[in-house]
Amino acid sequence: MAIRRTTAATAAACGLLVAMVAVATPTAGALPVLVNSTCTADAPMTPRGTVTVQVPFLGPVPVPFAAIGQPLADALESTDLPLPLPVDLDATAAIEPGGTIDYATSVAVDPGTALQDVVDVARQGLAAAGFQQLADTLQLGATFDQLTVPFPHPDGTTATGTPTATGATGVSASHTATSLEVVIPRFAISTAAGIDALELQVGWSVVDAGTPPPATLAQDVGDIRFTLDVEVSGTLPAELVNLLLADTLPFPVTGDLPVMAGARGPWSCTASPPATVATTSVLLVDGIAGHVFDSDGAPVAGAEVYVARPGEPDSVRSVEVGPDGDYRVLGLPAGGYAVYATAPGAEPVCYPSVRSCAPGVYEVLQLSEGGALVGIDLTLEEEQGGAVAGTLTDDAEVGISHAQVWVVGRGFRSFRLAHTTPDGQWRVGGLDDGVYFVWFNVVGGPAGCYPGPICGSLTVADGSDLDGLDLALGS
């Protein structure tokens, strides 16, 4: 739905009379997300291998056998390995531009699936190269050296303070110019010893330089990096070893011989699709935040959002919606609030996106001391029905800005409240056919009604627009 844009600005706030009470609770910050990443080799892996032979008077001696490591390296380079990372992110305490956002994150590193895939790949590669006995008898170990998990800093933020990390031997966390990086120096798994998953706890802070700071954050998980070292051990028959190492062995060997094949190289993992931990944590205090969308879900940039305590006209606060449809109103004292959104060409709505702002229809959101209400989203529909419009001036015919103009249906069946533009213009659309009354109020000043000084009624019929409803103070 594309909202029509008109020249008359319609700014509205709802619920300034009396209202029923409904409580909206802040969204919790902790959001568990499973980051499914795929790991691939960044460069050819370096193969290695040995065969251990019994030498008279010396005992077991390892003899270089690099050829046995090549099929292992080739098999690993040609495969993709999964590395799931459950991430549980909590972010709090961004108050205003320049405020600090503190992150607390747990990351589970459990390469059990990857280990099984490495075992399967190693067996297939070794068997295809003619080392079937080794494939059948192998034990496998893998180490992840310098396992690095980056968390890019959200747009509009910069790092601050000293990050912390616990949960693994030697684990550390540090800020770079663009991200927080968690590094595990060495993490080993094997088919013999089993798999012990790591549960990392990480904390860090950034300073939010946004204007205004975002009501939500999209915390990406960057490309994971490590050096993978895989080593398999097993046996090969002497006949095969004598054939392959005829120019290396000082004498023919007999029996089954212990062999080792290994490969080492740099790897990285990319989430697909890109992993984003989107959090609507409480990122402000003493405030209300959310988004304004049209009926197609597109942000309505430039819309106006009004927040007010019911029955207190002087409490009205307004903000303009940002380019992504987001808004936030800060510095609100504790109490009950009504939230209203409007845009030119759209029918204004009260939270939770209801056309009528009559008492008992909209919700009154309860804001606690030092608390926050987030996710207070509203949806605007394209304007339908009739409209009334005019200008509010003083005795010198100078427009009065930011005055309140009420349009109330007979029997109080609907309430619409416009705020005048800097030159005193006002407009209220989306009116059903019926009889209406127009009242005005200058905050901290006089009040009156149309056509003044005695209130009269207006009739909207067949979706008509009634223009020229000019009100002058003192008339």
C-alpha positions in Angstrom: 0.0 0.0 0.0 1.5 3.3 -1.1 0.3 6.1 1.2 -0.7 9.3 -0.6 1.3 12.3 0.3 -0.7 15.6 0.6 0.5 19.1 1.4 -1.5 19.5 4.6 0.3 18.0 7.6 -1.8 15.9 9.9 -0.2 15.3 13.3 -2.1 13.5 15.9 -2.0 12.2 19.5 -4.5 9.9 21.0 -6.0 9.0 24.3 -6.0 12.4 26.0 -9.3 12.0 27.7 -9.9 8.8 29.7 -9.0 5.3 28.8 -9.0 1.7 29.8 -5.7 0.2 31.0 -3.7 -2.4 29.2 -0.1 -3.2 30.0 2.6 -3.7 27.4 5.7 -5.5 28.7 9.3 -4.8 27.5 10.8 -7.4 25.2 13.5 -9.5 26.9 17.0 -9.1 25.6 18.2 -12.7 25.6 17.6 -14.2 22.2 19.0 -17.7 21.5 19.9 -18.1 17.8 21.4 -21.1 16.1 24.1 -19.9 13.7 24.6 -22.5 11.0 27.9 -21.9 9.3 29.7 -23.8 6.5 33.5 -24.2 6.7 35.9 -24.6 3.8 39.7 -24.7 3.3 41.1 -21.2 2.4 44.3 -22.7 0.9 45.8 -26.1 0.0 46.5 -28.1 3.1 50.0 -29.3 3.9 50.1 -33.2 4.0 52.4 -35.2 6.2 52.7 -38.9 7.2 54.9 -41.6 8.8 55.1 -45.3 9.0 56.7 -46.9 12.1 59.1 -49.8 11.5 61.0 -51.9 14.0 64.8 -51.5 13.5 67.1 -54.0 15.2 68.9 -52.5 18.2 66.9 -49.3 17.8 63.3 -50.3 18.2 60.4 -48.4 16.6 61.5 -45.7 14.2 59.1 -43.4 12.3 59.9 -43.2 8.6 58.6 -40.3 6.5 55.6 -41.3 4.4 54.2 -38.0 3.0 52.4 -39.7 0.2 49.8 -41.1 2.6 48.9 -37.6 3.8 48.1 -36.3 0.3 44.8 -38.1 -0.2 43.7 -36.9 3.2 44.5 -33.3 2.4 42.8 -33.6 -1.0 39.7 -35.1 0.5 39.4 -32.3 3.2 40.0 -29.5 0.7 37.1 -30.7 -1.5 34.5 -30.9 1.3 32.4 -28.4 3.3 32.1 -29.0 7.0 29.3 -27.7 9.2 30.0 -25.8 12.4 26.8 -24.9 14.2 27.1 -22.2 16.9 24.2 -21.6 19.3 24.4 -17.9 20.3 22.5 -16.4 23.1 22.8 -12.6 23.0 21.6 -10.0 25.5 22.1 -6.2 25.1 21.0 -3.5 27.4 21.3 0.1 28.5 21.6 2.4 25.5 19.9 5.5 26.8 20.5 8.3 24.3 23.0 9.2 21.5 26.4 8.5 23.1 25.0 5.9 25.5 26.8 2.7 26.2 25.4 -0.7 25.1 26.6 -3.6 27.2 26.5 -7.1 25.6 26.4 -10.4 27.4 26.7 -13.4 25.1 27.1 -17.1 25.4 28.5 -19.1 22.5 28.4 -22.9 22.4 31.2 -24.4 20.3 30.3 -28.1 19.6 32.1 -29.5 16.5 30.6 -33.0 17.0 28.9 -32.9 13.6 32.1 -31.6 11.9 34.1 -34.4 13.6 31.9 -37.1 12.1 32.1 -35.5 8.7 35.9 -35.3 8.9 36.0 -39.0 9.8 33.8 -39.9 6.8 35.8 -37.7 4.4 39.1 -39.2 5.7 37.9 -42.8 5.2 36.6 -42.1 1.7 39.7 -40.3 0.6 42.1 -42.9 2.0 40.1 -45.8 0.6 39.9 -44.2 -2.8 43.7 -43.8 -2.8 44.2 -47.5 -2.0 44.7 -47.3 1.7 41.6 -49.4 2.6 43.1 -51.0 5.8 44.0 -47.6 7.2 40.5 -46.3 6.4 39.0 -49.3 8.2 41.2 -49.0 11.3 41.7 -45.3 11.7 41.5 -43.2 14.8 41.1 -39.5 14.1 42.0 -36.4 16.0 41.5 -32.8 15.0 42.7 -29.5 16.5 41.3 -26.0 15.8 44.1 -23.6 16.4 43.4 -19.9 16.9 39.6 -20.4 16.5 38.3 -16.9 16.1 34.7 -15.9 16.3 34.1 -12.2 15.4 31.1 -10.1 16.3 31.1 -7.0 14.0 30.2 -3.7 15.8 26.7 -2.6 14.8 26.5 0.4 12.5 26.8 3.7 14.3 28.7 2.2 17.3 32.3 2.2 18.4 34.0 0.0 20.9 34.6 1.0 24.5 36.1 -0.6 27.6 37.8 -4.0 28.0 35.9 -7.1 26.8 35.9 -10.3 28.8 35.7 -14.0 27.9 35.6 -17.2 29.9 34.8 -20.9 29.3 38.0 -22.3 27.6 41.7 -22.4 28.4 43.4 -19.3 27.2 40.3 -17.8 25.6 40.5 -14.1 25.1 38.4 -11.2 23.6 39.6 -8.0 22.1 38.3 -5.1 20.0 39.5 -4.4 16.5 38.6 -1.4 14.5 35.4 -3.1 13.2 34.5 -6.0 15.6 34.9 -7.8 18.8 37.0 -11.0 18.3 36.8 -14.0 20.6 39.9 -16.3 20.2 40.4 -19.8 21.5 44.1 -20.7 21.2 43.6 -24.4 20.7 40.6 -26.7 20.8 41.1 -30.5 20.3 38.7 -33.3 19.6 39.1 -36.9 18.7 37.3 -40.2 18.1 39.2 -41.8 21.0 38.7 -39.2 23.7 35.2 -38.0 22.6 34.0 -34.5 22.3 33.7 -31.8 25.0 31.7 -28.9 23.8 32.8 -25.4 25.0 30.4 -22.9 26.5 31.9 -19.4 26.2 30.7 -16.4 28.1 31.6 -13.1 26.5 31.0 -9.5 27.6 31.8 -6.3 25.8 30.5 -2.7 25.3 30.1 -0.2 22.5 29.1 3.4 22.5 26.0 4.2 20.4 26.5 7.4 18.3 23.2 7.2 16.5 20.7 10.0 16.3 18.5 8.7 17.7 20.1 5.5 18.9 18.4 2.5 17.3 15.5 0.9 19.0 16.7 -2.5 17.8 20.2 -3.8 16.9 21.2 -6.3 14.3 24.2 -8.0 15.7 26.0 -10.0 13.0 28.2 -13.0 13.5 31.2 -12.6 11.2 33.3 -15.2 9.4 34.8 -17.7 11.8 38.5 -18.4 11.2 40.9 -21.2 12.4 43.8 -23.4 11.4 42.6 -27.0 11.1 45.0 -29.9 11.8 43.7 -33.4 11.1 45.6 -36.5 12.0 44.6 -40.1 11.5 46.3 -43.2 12.8 45.9 -46.9 11.9 47.7 -49.7 10.2 48.8 -50.8 6.7 49.9 -54.2 5.5 53.7 -54.7 5.0 53.2 -55.6 1.4 51.8 -52.2 0.5 54.4 -50.4 2.6 57.3 -52.3 1.0 55.9 -51.4 -2.5 55.4 -47.7 -1.8 58.7 -47.2 0.2 61.0 -49.6 -1.7 63.6 -46.8 -2.1 63.3 -45.6 1.5 63.2 -48.6 3.7 66.6 -50.1 4.6 65.1 -53.6 4.5 61.7 -55.2 3.8 59.2 -55.2 6.6 56.6 -57.7 7.7 53.2 -57.7 9.4 50.9 -54.7 9.9 52.7 -51.5 10.5 51.4 -48.4 12.4 51.0 -45.4 10.1 50.0 -41.8 10.6 48.6 -39.4 8.0 47.9 -35.7 8.6 47.0 -32.5 6.9 47.1 -28.9 8.1 45.8 -25.6 6.7 43.7 -22.4 7.2 39.9 -22.6 7.2 37.0 -20.2 7.5 33.3 -20.5 8.1 30.5 -18.4 6.6 27.0 -18.4 7.9 24.5 -19.1 5.1 22.3 -17.1 5.1 24.3 -14.4 6.9 23.8 -14.9 10.6 22.1 -11.9 12.3 21.2 -11.9 15.9 18.4 -9.2 15.9 17.6 -8.1 19.3 14.8 -5.9 20.5 16.3 -5.7 23.9 15.6 -2.8 26.2 18.0 -0.3 24.7 16.6 2.8 26.4 15.3 3.9 29.7 12.3 6.1 30.5 11.2 5.7 26.9 8.9 4.2 24.3 10.2 2.9 20.9 8.9 1.0 17.9 8.3 1.3 14.2 5.6 2.7 11.8 4.8 0.6 8.7 2.3 0.8 5.9 -0.1 -2.1 5.1 2.6 -3.7 2.9 5.1 -3.7 5.8 7.2 -0.9 4.3 8.6 1.8 6.7 6.7 5.1 6.7 9.6 7.5 6.9 8.6 11.0 8.0 5.4 9.9 9.8 4.7 11.6 13.1 4.3 9.6 16.4 2.7 11.2 19.4 2.9 10.0 23.0 0.7 11.4 25.8 -0.7 10.6 29.1 -4.5 10.3 28.9 -6.3 13.3 30.3 -3.2 15.5 30.3 -3.0 17.6 27.1 0.2 19.3 28.2 2.0 15.9 28.3 2.0 15.4 24.5 5.4 14.5 23.0 6.0 14.0 19.3 8.8 12.7 17.2 9.4 12.2 13.4 9.8 8.6 12.2 13.3 7.8 10.8 14.1 6.4 7.4 13.8 2.8 8.6 10.4 3.5 10.1 11.8 3.6 13.7 11.0 6.0 16.4 11.7 6.5 20.1 10.5 9.0 22.7 12.9 9.4 25.6 12.8 11.1 29.0 9.2 10.1 29.9 8.2 9.9 33.5 6.5 6.7 34.7 2.8 6.4 34.0 0.2 5.4 31.5 0.7 6.5 27.8 -1.3 6.4 24.6 0.6 6.2 21.3 -0.7 7.7 18.1 0.8 7.8 14.5 -0.1 9.7 11.4 1.3 10.6 8.0 0.0 12.7 5.1 -2.4 10.6 3.1 -2.8 8.0 5.8 -5.5 7.4 8.4 -4.1 8.1 11.8 -4.1 5.2 14.3 -3.8 4.7 18.0 -1.8 1.7 19.3 -2.4 -1.1 18.6 -3.2 0.2 15.1 -6.9 1.0 15.7 -8.6 3.8 13.8 -10.7 5.0 16.7 -9.0 6.6 19.6 -12.2 6.5 21.7 -11.8 5.5 25.4 -11.8 1.7 25.8 -10.6 1.1 22.2 -6.9 1.9 22.3 -4.4 0.6 24.8 -2.8 2.6 27.6 0.8 1.4 27.9 2.3 1.4 31.4 5.8 2.7 31.7 7.6 2.0 34.9 10.3 4.2 36.5 13.5 3.7 34.6 11.8 1.2 32.3 11.2 1.1 28.6 8.6 -0.1 26.2 9.9 -1.4 22.9 8.3 -3.0 19.9 5.4 -0.5 20.0 4.7 -0.8 16.3 1.9 0.8 14.4 0.5 0.2 10.9 -1.0 3.0 8.8 -3.6 2.4 6.1 -4.2 4.6 3.1 -6.7 7.3 3.9 -10.4 6.5 3.1 -13.5 8.6 3.7 -14.0 12.3 4.3 -11.8 15.0 5.8 -12.1 18.3 7.5 -9.4 21.0 7.3 -8.8 24.6 8.1 -6.4 27.2 9.7 -6.0 28.4 13.3 -4.9 32.0 13.7 -4.7 34.6 16.4 -6.4 38.0 16.3 -3.7 39.4 14.0 -4.4 36.5 11.5 -1.0 34.9 12.3 -1.0 31.1 12.2 -0.7 29.4 15.5 1.6 26.3 15.4 1.4 23.1 17.4 -2.1 23.8 18.7 -4.5 20.8 19.2 -7.6 20.5 17.0 -10.1 17.9 18.1 -12.6 16.3 15.7 -15.1 14.3 17.7 -18.0 12.3 16.3 -21.5 12.8 17.7 -21.9 10.6 20.8 -18.1 10.5 21.2 -18.0 7.5 18.8 -14.6 8.6 17.4 -11.8 10.9 18.5 -9.3 12.5 16.1 -6.7 15.0 17.2 -4.6 17.1 14.8 -1.8 19.4 15.6 -1.4 22.6 13.5 1.6 23.2 11.2 3.9 26.2 11.8 1.6 28.4 9.7 -1.5 27.2 11.6 -2.9 24.7 9.1 -4.6 21.5 10.2 -6.4 18.6 8.6 -8.1 15.4 9.8 -8.9 12.7 7.3 -10.3 9.2 7.3 -13.7 10.3 8.6 -16.7 8.1 8.2 -20.0 9.8 7.1 -21.6 11.5 10.1 -21.9 14.5 12.4 -18.7 15.9 14.0 -17.7 18.7 16.3 -14.4 20.6 16.1 -12.7 21.9 19.3 -9.3 23.5 19.6 -6.8 24.0 22.4 -3.6 26.0 22.6 -1.3 24.2 25.1 -1.0 26.5 28.1 -3.5 28.9 26.4 -7.2 29.3 25.5 -9.6 26.7 24.2 -12.6 27.0 21.9 -14.8 25.3 19.3 -15.9 25.8 15.7 -17.3 28.2 14.5 -16.9 29.9 17.9 -17.8 31.1 20.3 -20.7 28.7 20.2 -20.0 25.2 19.1 -21.7 24.0 16.0 -21.8 20.6 14.2 -20.4 19.6 10.8 -21.7 16.8 8.5 -19.4 14.6 6.4 -21.4 12.9 3.7 -20.3 10.7 0.8 -16.7 10.9 1.8 -16.6 14.7 1.2 -13.8 17.0 2.2 -14.8 20.1 4.2 -12.1 22.8 3.8 -11.9 26.3 5.1 -12.9 25.6 8.7 -10.8 28.5 9.9 -10.7 29.2 13.6 -9.5 32.5 15.1 -8.8 33.1 18.7 -11.1 35.8 20.1 -13.7 35.5 17.3 
